[in-house]
Amino acid sequence: MIYTRRKFIKTLAVSAGVVVTSSLVGCGGSDKKTAVVTPEPVEPSILDGSQYFPQSVVSGDPKADSVILWTRVDDGSGTDTSLILQVANDEAFANLVVEESFDALAASDHCLKIRVTELEAGQHYYYRFIYQNGGKNYASRTGRTKTAAAIDSDSKVKFAYVSCQDYIGRYFNNYLSLLDNDDLDFVVHLGDYIYETTGDALFQSAGGARSIEFTDQEGVLTLGVGDNKSQAANSLDNYRQLYKTYRTDELLQRVHERFPMIAIWDDHEFSDDSWSDRATYLDGAGDEQQTQRKKNSEMAYFEYMPIDHEQVHSAAELAAGTLAISDEHLFPNTRIYRDFQFGQHLHLAMTDFRTNRPDHILPEDAFPATVAMDQATLSGFLLGTGMAQAQVDGIVSQMSPYVNIDDAAFAPYKATFLEIFTGLYMQELLARVEMTETQALAKAQQRAVAAIQGNLTTSYLNQVLSTAQASLPNDHPIQMLPALTETGVAQGLAFYTMGKTSLFNFIGSRYLVVKDTYDIYAGYLEYVANLQGRSVQSGFDAAQTAWLGQTFATSNSTWKMLGSSVSFSPLIFDLSASRADSGLSLLEEVLNSDAIPAALKQRFYLEADQWDGFPQFKSSFVDNVMSQFGVISLGGDVHSSYVTEHKANNVTGKRSFNFTTSSVSSGTFGSFLENGMQQIFSQLGDVPEALSDLPFYFDPLVRSATKRDDITDDMVFSRMWEHGVAIVEVDAEQVLVSFHNTGSEFHNMDTVTRNYYHDAESFLSKVRLYQFKVNDGVLTQL
């Protein structure tokens, strides 16, 4: 689809410079004159018209003098629909400051988004939209919003931040904790406001009361094959339907009606674990560059979310008038990072981790046996970092043995592995992509030829050879091949050395990667890229990074905060012999035993799709931007709660802290991680009984992993099995962060799949409160 200006939602700007007299008889007002469009004569009463506003009302992006107001009207006509916006100082609408008429365009799915300017700082305002039909006034529910405190105000600030609200099979009960704090100034949403899939077996349950079936079936993206098919949003109509459905949720509506929202996206507003305009569903089994889909997702986001999508593209103060979203505002030109100031004490910068970030360091389709750094390259790079020769030799000795499979001596092996991997690739492709066996065979042969060449690690090839021999008759020619040598040969860093054990998989690429080897490879790639004037780790591109540095360097606010859709907390499991003692004797007994396979007695990054995946860039950014200016980061995405203290900056002595909130409703990271570990264990054979209790120790494992001397971050709090939201209170002296968490299935609690909407007292009695204070650069748990 080629977008033109008239096809886009219009953000309309209106001034609230004076108190106005209502043109709707019986609405109250003053004797001041207003230049509004007078509606046709109607009855004076205001009737409940919530049926015409199925998504209710929303406000967002509060500034000291402006705010965004939103609604969507549905009268079944399918044509442009006229609405009247009323904004008042009081809930009874006796003191109107705005009353104007606007058209909600059919081409914009009847969404109406308006910037109201010239408001007073630090004030509550009430607003509603009125639809006139049959000589009657039908009003939406009344929304309450609040402008930011004036920049010179000594006002305290109280706000919430939330993340990850999956609708499928789940309820948003955790919003009850926000509604129990009616004095919030605003709510920050860090992303995954919607989930683009409607039945992803990895984390969603199809069917039930909370389910979605796309009406535009021709436009959907079908994932999987056979009985394992599911669907994801693809067309603009698909993405619009998700927002429309999510916004019918009673609790979500109540949150929007009470508080303005400052929102950014993460991945699911477009596609799971996405980067730029690329999806990752197929884990490299097919090309997933989806530029039009990315634009469709952004279009729906800008239509439905209360973000001032035009303001962030302009350095100038925007005058009143009609503003339109055009292609210049969509990918690849997208910009949603922006900042907000609330009085003297809070400067909040919101970021975008997805739009301009590079690909994941480890390709999901990386061939496990491929040597990414041969011995000479590895040694040379490590020596170039200033590492002593003896230390380099020690590291190289721990790497994977390899041979050049193209050497004449290995010709029988090359032929054998071409045959084996053609079959394995064919099997994997047919399980992931809808295609004929003929097509799969041709693609599998291409994959196998590309993989079985050059330096390959014998450790991985021998495992594959052994598995193949075990499944073949004793007289099969492959039985004659002995194992490839694993001693007396060169040793290098292979994808297998970093945890990659499957042909197409997020395990060993985006999740559960071997930390120490991954750090070396990521550092090497970044070094090479830097020589070429680019970066492979810049989760924030150069423009956004420079903007953040400038924003914090010039800010005079008491507290500087950064809203990130993903976490800056290090998520590491240390199962190595060099680990710090967890203090738990039962856990240490298991970790010291043979129950843990030797291949797993290492350090693992649990998730490389977040900031841990860009280790050198993260370290530099935390030190040179966040710690230098004492920035506190607020994170989401990972469905668990963490508190981390970063090292102090050597120049300023200041330090940064990260507070990551868990999910509103999405499945906990603990459950996801447990499934991933089971997958790894199953590849290594029978899972020992002693490991069945390991999930109980996920939290102490991730905390103790940061106690090693070479980890500069100190994880002081972890809750991997709980849902929740967080509330922040800021004043001249301190920052108080309160996690309002609830248990999950791990605790035999049903706090997201059961509806507590009309039993708030019962739900709130289950909330677990964890509080942390930052004062004078010191973090304290209360």
N, C-alpha and C positions, 0 to 999 in steps of 0.2 A: 504494500500500500504506500502511495506517495501522499504525504500529509501536506495540506495547504493551511494557511492561517485560519480560514473560516471553519475548518474542521476541528479546531482545537478549543478546549474549554477556555473561557475568558475569565481572568481574575479581574474583578471590577473594583476600582478604588473609589471610596466615598469619604468625604470629610465630615467629622463630627464637631465642627467648630462652634456651633451654637445650639441652644436648646430650641427645639422645633415644636410647632403645633401640629397635632395629628390631623390628617385629612380623613381619618376613619372616625366617624362620629362615635363618641362614647369611649374613646381610648384615653382621654385625659390629655394634658399638655400644658402649654403656657400661651401667653398672648403674643409671643414672638412670631414673626412671619417666616415661612419657609418656602423655598422654591422647589417643591417636589411636584412630581406628576400626579395630578389628582385622579384617583380611580373613579370608575363609574359609581353612581349611587348604590349603596348597599345597606342592608340592615345594620344597625349600630353594634349589635352584639358580636363578640368574638367566640367562635365555637371551637371545640376540640377537633383539630384536623390532623391528628397524628397518623391517621390512615393514609393521608396524602404524603407523609414524610416518613417512609418506612425505615430510613437510616437515621432519623432524628436530626440533631444538629451537632456541630463540632466547631471548636475554635482552636487557634494555634499561633505559633511564632509571635509571642507577645513581646512587644517593644514598649518603651516608656510612653510612646504616643500613638501606637497603632497595634492592631491585632487582625488576624485573618479569621473570617467567619465563613462557615460552610453549611450547605444542606443539599438534599436531593429531593425533588418532587416527583411524584408518580401519580398522575391522574388518569392514566390509561389512554390518553389521547394520542401519544406518539408525536406530538408537535411541540414547538417551542411554547413554554408556559411562563406567564407573567407572575412574579412574586413580589411582595412588599417586604422589605427588611425594616424591622424596628429595633433600635438600640436605645436603652434607657439607663439612667442611674439607679433605678429602683426596680424591684421585681414586679411591682404592679403596673409598670410602664406609665406612671403618672408624669415622669420627667424625661421626655424623649430627647435624645440628642441626634438621632438619625431616623428618618422615615423616607425611604425612596423605593422606587419600583425598578425591578430588573427582570430580564428574561433568562430563564434556565433553558439552555438550548438542547434540543433533541440530539444534535450531533455530539454533544458532550455528555450523553447519557442522563440529561436533565440535572447534572450537577451544577451548583452555583457556588462560587468561591469569591469572596469580597474582602478587600483590604479596607478597613476602617481607619482613618487617620485623624490627627488632631485630638486625640483622647488625652485625658489627664493621667499622669504617672501614678502607679501604685494603687489603682482604683478598680473595684469590681464594677462590671457592667453586665446588664442582662439583655438578651437579644432573642428574637423569634422571627420566623418567616410566616407571612400570611398569604394564603391562596384563596382567591375569590372565585366563587362558582355559584351560579343560580341566585345571585343577589345576596350571598352570604359570605362572611369572613371565616375562614378556617385557619387556625393557627397551629404551627408546629409546637412541640414542647419548648419550654423556655430554657435557654442555655445561660449559664453564668461563666463569664470569663474574667480575667484580671490582667491589667497592664503591668509591665515591669516597673519597679521602683525607680525614681529619678536617680541619675548617676551620682549625685551628691548626698543621697539619702543614707542614713545610718540604719536602715531597716534590716531586720532579720529576714532571712529567706528560708522557706521550707518547701521542698519539692520531692517528688518520687521519681524513680527511674525503673523501667520495666523492660522485658525482652521475651520474645519467643512465645507466641500464643497460638498454638495449633488448635483448630476448631474441630477437626475430624475425631469423633469419639471422645471429646474432652470438653470441659467447662472452664470458664474463666473465674473460678471461685476466689482465686488469690486477689482479685481486684476488690474484694470486700475489705481487705486491709487498707486500701487507699480510701475507700468511701467512709471508713471509720475514722479518717483523718481529714475532716472537711476544711481544715485551714491550710491545705496545700496551696501554694502559689501557682504551681504548674506541674505537669507530668512530662518526663522525658521518655520517649520510646526509642530504644536502641536497635530496633530492627526485628525482622521476622514477624511483622504485624500480620501478614498472611502467610500461608504455606501454599505453594503453587501446585502441589500434588493433592489428589483426593483419595488415595488409597495405597500409598507407598508401604509395602510390606515391611520395610526396614523399621518404620516407626509409627505407622498409622494402621487403624482397623477400619476396614470398609463396612458399610452398612450401619444400621443403628439410627438413633434419633439425630445424632450430630453427623450428618454426612452431606456430601455435595455431589451432584451429578451434573456435569456441564451440559448446558442446553445447546451450545454450539459444538456439536459432535464433529462436524467437518473441520473445525479449526483446532481441535485438541492435538496434543502430542502424546502418542501412545508409547509407553515404556514397557519393556519386557516382551516375552513371547509366550505363546500357549496359554496355560492356566495361570501364569505369573504376570499377566498384563495388568498395568495400571495406567492412569492418565495424569497428565500435567497440563497446566494452562499454557497456551501458545498464542491464541488469537487475542485481540484487544477485548472481544466480548468475554472470553474465558477469564481474563484478569479482572475485568469489571465485575463479573459475577461473584468472584471471590470476595471482593471488597463489599459488595452489596450484601452477601450472605453473612460475612463476619459482623458487619455493622448492624445486623438485626439482633445481635446478642444483647440481652437486657442489661447485663452488668457493664459491658463495654459502652453501651449508650449512656448509662448513668455516669460513668467516668468522664466521657466526653462532654456531657451536659454540665458537669460541675467544674471542670478544670481545663485550661488551655493546654495543648500538647505541643511539644517540640520533638519532631521525629526525624530520624534518618533511617535508611534501609540497611539490611544486611544482605544475605544471599537469597532467601526464600521469596522475597518480593519479586525476584526474577527466576532463579534456578539454584538448587542446592549446591553448595560449595563452588559457586560460580566465580569466574574472574573475567573482568572485561565483559565481552559479549559471548562468552563461551560457557556452556554447560558441562557437567561431568558425570551425567547419569551412566554413560557407557564405559567409563574408566578407560578411555583410549581405544575402545573397540570400533569407534567410528568418529567421523568429524562432527563436532558439536558447536561450531561457530554459528550463532543464531542471532544475527544482527537485528532483523526485523522483530523477532520475539523480544529481544532486549528493549527495543523502542516501544513495543506494545506494553510491556510491563511498566516502563517509565511513564508512558502516557496515562495509564490507569492510576498509577501512584499519584501523579500530579493532579488528576481529576478528583481523586477521593481523599487525599491527605491534606491537612491544613498547613501546608508548607508554602511560603511565599516564593514560588519557583522563579519569579522574575527578578525579585529584589537581589538575589544572590549573584546575578549576572551583571549587576550595575553597581558602580562605585558611587553614583550620584543619588541624591534623594529623589525619589520618583514622585512625579506630580500626579494629581488625580486624573483618572481617565480609564479607558478600556485597555487592558493588557492581554496579550494573547501568547500562548505557548506555540512556538514554531519549531521547525527542525533544528534551528540553531541552539535550542535548549535541550535537545535530546542527544542520546549517544551518537557520536563520541564526544559531543560538546558538553555533556552533562556536568553540572556543578550543584551539589547540595550542601557542601561544607560551608558553615557560616557561624557567626558568634552572637552572643547575647550578653548584655550586662544588666545586673539587678542591683541597683544601689552601689554603695561603696565596696561591698564585700564579696560579690560573686561575678566572675567573668567566665562564661561557659562557651567553649568552642566545640561545635559538633563536626564530626569528620565523616569521610566516605572511604571505607576500606576496600570496596569492591570494584568501582567503576574503572579505575586506572591502575589497578594492581597487576603485577605480572603473574605468569602461570606458577603453579606449584613447582617447587624445586625438583621433586622426584616425579617423573612421568608415571601416570597410572598404568601405562602399557609398557613400561621399561622392562626389557628382558632381564630376568634376575641374574643370569650368568654373565651378562656383559660387564666388562671391566671399565668403569668410568674414569679411573685414574690408574695408569700402570705404575709400576714400582718407581721408575725414574721420575715421572711427573709428580707422584706423591712425595717422594723424598725431596725433590727440588722445591716444591711448594712449602713444605714444612720447614726446611732449612731457611727459606726466604723470609719466614715469619720470625726468625731469630731463635728458633728452637735448636738446642744442642744436638750434635750428631748421635750421641748415645740415646737420647730420648726419641729421636726420629727412628733409629734402628729398632727400638722397642715397639713403637707404634706399627711400623711396617711388618714386624714379625707377627702381629695379631691380625693382619689382613688376610684376604682370601687367596689361596694359591690359584695360579692360572696358567694356561697354555694357549698358544696360537693355534686355533682349530684348523687353520688353513695350511699349517705345515704338513708336508707330505706324510709324515709318520702318523698323523691322526686322520688320514683320509677315510678309513673304515668307520671311525667315530662320527666324522662329519656326515657321512651318508646315513648312518643310523639315526643321528639326532635330527636330521632333516625329515626323515620319515616319522619319527616319534612326535616331533613338535608340529608337523603338518596336521597330524591327527588331533593333538591337544588344542591347537589353535582353532581347528574346525569345530571341535566340540564346544569351546568357549564362545565362539562367534554365534553358533546356532542357539546357544542358551541366552544370548543377549540381544541379538538383532534379527529382525524378521527378514529372512532370505532363504533362497533355495539351497539345497545341498551342493549343487554345482557352483553356485556363487560363493558359498562358504569355503568350498575346497580351493577355488582359485585364490581367494583372499588369504586362506591359511597357508597356501604354498608361498605366496609373496611374503607373508609375515615370517615364516620359517627361514626362508632364504636370507632375509634381512637380519634375522637374529643369529643364525648359526654361521658366524664369521668373526674373524679377528680374535682378540684376547677374551677368553671365557673362563670363568672360575670352575675348577674341577669339582669343588665341594658341591655345588648345586647340580652339575651334570651327573655326578655319580649317584645322587639321590634319585634323579629322574631315571637313570639307567637301571638302578636296582628295582624301582617300582615297575618299570616295563618288563624286566626279566621275570619278576614274580608273577606276572599275569600271562606269560607266554609258555607254550609247551617246552619241555626240556630239550627237544631237538631243534628248536628255532635257532637260526644263525646268530641272533643277537646274544644268545646265551654264551657264545664263545668269546665275547668281548670282556676282558677283565676291567676292573675299575681303573679310571684314570689316576695318575699319580697326584698325590696331594703333598708330597714332601720333595725337597730338593729343587723346587721350581720358584719362579718369581712370585711375589705376592703383591697384590694391589687392591684397590678399593672398587668392589663390584656393587651393583645394585642389590645383590643378595647380601652383601656385607652391611647394607643399611636397612635390612629387614624385608626386602622385596622377595616374596616366595611364590607369587602367582602371576600369571600372564596379564590379566586385567583385574585390578583390585585397588580399592582405596586403602586396604590394610597394607602397610609397608610403603605407602606413598604419601597419603594425606593423614593417615592415622597409624599410631604404633610403629614409629620408625626408630632405629637405633641412634641415640643422640650423638655419641662421640664421633662416629663415622659420618653421620649426617652433617654435623657442624663443620667437619673438614671439607666435605664436598661443597656445601653451601658457600663456605668461605672462599674456596677456589673459584667457583663460578662467579662470585661477586668480584673477586680480584680481576679476573679476565674481563668481565663486563665493564668494570671501572676504567680499565686501560682503553676501552673503546668508547668511553664517555657515556655509559649507560649503567643501569642497575637491574639485577634480577631479583632484588629483594625489597624494592620500594613499595610497600603496601600503601603508603601515601606517595603520590608522584612528586616530582620536584616542585611543582607549583603549590600543591597543598602543603608540603613540608615547609617551604619558605614562608607561606602565609601563616602557618602555625607558629613558627619561630618568631616572626614579626609581631604577631598578635600577643604572644605571651611576653615578649621582650618590652613591649610598649605599654602593657597593661599596668594600671595602678591599683587594681582591685586587691583586697586583702587575700582572697582565695581565687586561684585560677584552676579551672577544671576542664577536662577534655572528655567528651562523650565519644566512645569508640564502640562500634557494633561488636567487635571481638575483644578478647581479654588480653591484657598485658601480663597477667599472672603466669608464671612458668608451670606447665603441667608435665611433670616428669615422674616416672616410676624408676627407682634405682634398685635393681635386683642383683647388682654386682657385689663382688666380695669386698669392694672398697666403700660400700655404702655407709652412711651414718647410721648409728644404732637408733631404731625407732622407739626403744624403751618398752616394747611389748614382747615379752619372752616367747609367747606362742607364735607370733609372726616371725621373729628371728629364727626360731627353731625350724619353721617351714622353709624360710629363705636359705638357711644353711644346709638344708637336706638335699637329697637327690630327687625330691619331688619336683623341684624346679629344673627343667632340662638345661643342660649346659649352654645351649644356644640362647637361652633367655636370661642368663645371668649377666645382664648388661643394663645400661640406662636407656630408657625409651622416652621419646617425646610422645605424649598421648595424642596430640592433635597438631598437625603441621599446616592445617588450613587457617589457623589463627596466627598471632604474632610469633609464636615459637617457630613457625615455619620459615621465618626470615631472621635468623639469630643475630647476624652481624648488624643488619640495619636496625633491628629492634634495640640492641645494646647501645648503639650510637645515638639513636633517637631518644631513648630513655635518659641517657646521661646528658647529652648536649642540649636537649630541649626541655624534657619534663623535669628531671632532677635539677637542672641549672636554675629553673625558675620556680621550683617547688610545686609543680603541677600535680593535681590529683586526678587520676583517670577513673572513669566509670565504664565498666565493661558489661557485655552480655554474651549472647550466642551459645555458650557452652553448657547451658542447662544445669548449672551448679554454681555454688557461691564460694568466692575466695577473697581473701585479704592478703595483699603482698606489700612488703616494704622494700623499695629499691635502694641501691647503695647511694650514699651522699655524693654530690658533685664535688670534685676536688677544688674547684675555684670558688663557688659560692657557699659550699657547705650545706646547701639545701638538699632535700631528697624528695622523691616522688612516692606516692602510694597508689595502689590499685585496689578498687573495690568492684568486684564482679558479682552481679546479681544472677539468680537462677531464672528458670523459665516460669512464666505465668501458668502454662498448662502442658507444654511439650515434654515428652519423655525425658527422664533425668539422664545425665551423662553417665552416671553409674551403671544404669541398665544397658546403655549403648556400649560402654566399655566392657562390661561383662560378656556381652555377645561377641565382641571383637576378640577378646582373649580366648574365649572358647574356640573360636575359629582357628586361632594360632595353635592352641594346644592340640586340637584335633588333627592338624597337619603333622604334628610331631608324634602321633600315636595316641595310646590310651591316656586319658587325663587322670593323674593320680588322685586318690580320694582326698589327700591332704590339701589339694588346691581348691577344693569346693568351697572352703571358707574364706578364700582370698578376697572376694568382694567386700567382706565385712571390714577389711583393712585398707580399702582404697584411700580413705582420707588420711590416716597416718602415713601411708606410703608416699603420697604426693607432698605432704608437709616435710617429712624427713629427707626427701630427695634434695631439698634446697639447703640442707645443713652442710653439704660438702663445701670445702674451701673455694673451689673453682666456680661456684654458683653465686652470683652477686645479688640475687634476689632472695628475700626471706619470706617464704609462705608461712603466714601465722594462723591462717584459718581456712578450712576447707569443709564443704558439705556437698558431696557428689550425689547424694540420694534424696535431696529435698528440692521442692519447688519454692517459688517465693517472689517477692518484690522488695524493693529497698526504698527507704525514706531518708533524705538528707536535710539537716538543719545547719544553717550557716549564720554566724554573726562575727563581730569584730574579734572575738577571742578564739573560737574553735569551730571545727567541723564535726558534726555528730552524724554517723551513718548507722541506721538501724535496719537490719535484715529481718523481714517478717516472713519466715519460712514455714512450710508445712511438709509433713512426711509424704512418702510415696508407697508404692506397692512393696518396696523393700522393708518398710516398717509395718506391713500389713494394714496400711491406711489407704483409704480411697478418697483423696482430696481433689482429684481432677476429673475422674470419670463419673463421679456422682454430682448431681446438681444440689448446691447449697444456697441457691439464689434467694430463697425465701426462708432460710434457716441460718441467718448470719451469725446469730449468737453461738450456735453449735459449731460452726466453722471457725469462728474467731477463737473459740476455746482451744482449738487444736494448733493455733499459730505459735511458733517458737521464735522468741525475740533474741537476737544477738546484736549487741551495740559496740561500736568502736568510736573512739574520739581521737582527733588529731589536734594537738595544741602545741604551739611553739616548736613545730617540727618533730614532735614525739607522738607515736601511735600507742594508744592504750585501749585494751578491751575492758569494757565495764561489766 
